[in-house]
Amino acid sequence: MKSFRKERLESLIKEEMSLIMLQKLKDPAFGFATITSVKLSKDFKIAKIYVSVYEKEKREETMSKFDEMNSVIRMELAQRIRFRFVPKIVFYLDESGDYAEKIENLLKQIKENDREKKF
């Protein structure tokens, strides 16, 4: 069971990360990237930040840019949120949107096949 404090910190980090991307990181590589979720470790020392990138062909470039800017992002986060210690940030590509799109396409295909069989 998640603690209220952990949920609140995850939500706060997600909100602040979105603001940092909008205000501080003015690189076009971050243009179509969205922070989808944040997961803190039990000891609050590691923050796993899941990023969704709309343009599939720019995903690798965008994720490498996040890794390059990791220390800058972490310092900015430390200034915005008062932590006893700032968690180590690890970025992950969130591919759940792709998975949902794939399922939706399969359902459409099944529906179209059913229509063709009826006629």
N, C-alpha and C positions, 0 to 999 in steps of 0.2 A: 504494500500500500504506500502510495506516495504521500510525503508530508506536504502540508500546506506551504511551508517555507520554500521547499524545493520547487513546487509548481509555480509559486510567485516569482522566484528568481529566474526560472526558465522563461516565463512569460516576459519578464523585464528585460532579459538579455535579448530575446527575440525582437522586442520592440526597439531597443536601443541599436541593435545591429541593423535593423531596417533604416533607422534614422542616419546611422553612420554611412550606410551605402548611399543614401540620398544626398546627404550634406557634405561629407568629407571625401568620399571616393568618387571622383568625377570622371573616372575612366569609362569609356564607352563599352568596355568588356563587361561591366556590371549592369549594363542597360536593361537586359531582360532576365536578370537573376532575382529570385525571391527567396527569402528565408522562410522555409516551411515549418521547421520545428527546431527546438533546442532541447537536448537531453544532458542533464548534469549527472556526473558520477555521484555515488553515495557520499563521498567525502568532499564534494564540490571542487575538486582539483582539476577536473577535465570537463570541458563543455563541448559536446558533439553538436555541431551546427549543420543542419541539413539544408542544402541549397537546391532549388529547382531552377533550371536554365531553360528558357523557352526555345531558343534556337539550338537544335540538336547539333548542328555543325560547329557551333562555338562553345560547346560544353567543356571540352578539354582545355581550351584556351582560358575560359573563364575560371575554371577550377584551379589552374596553375597560377592565375592572377591572384586568387584568394590566398593561395599558399605563399606567394611572394609578399603580399601585404599583411600577412598574419601578425607580425610584431607591431605594425602601425595600428591595425585594428584592435589589438589587445591593449595597447596604450590608451587609445581613444576610449575604449570600453572602461578602462580603469578610472579615467577622469569623470566619466558619466555615472558610474555606479560605485558606491563605496563598499568594497569588499575587504575582508581581512587579508585575503590574498586573491589575486586575479587568476581565474582558472586558465589552464592551457587550452587553447582553442584548436579544434580539429574540424576541418570542413569535409563534408561528405556530399556527394551528388545524390539528390533525391529523385529516384526514378519511378516513384509511385504514379505520377501523371502518365508516364508511358504505359505502365501496366494497366491503368484504368482505360486509356485510349485503346489498347489492344483488346481488352474485354468488350468494350463498346462496339468495336468493329466486328468482333466475332458474333456478338448478339445480333447486329444488323444483318450479317451474312446469313445467320440461321433464319432470321425473320424473312429475308428475301427468298431463301430456299423453300420455306414453307408456303409462301405466296405462289411460287412457281409450281409447286406440287398440286395446289388446289385447282389451278386452271388447267 
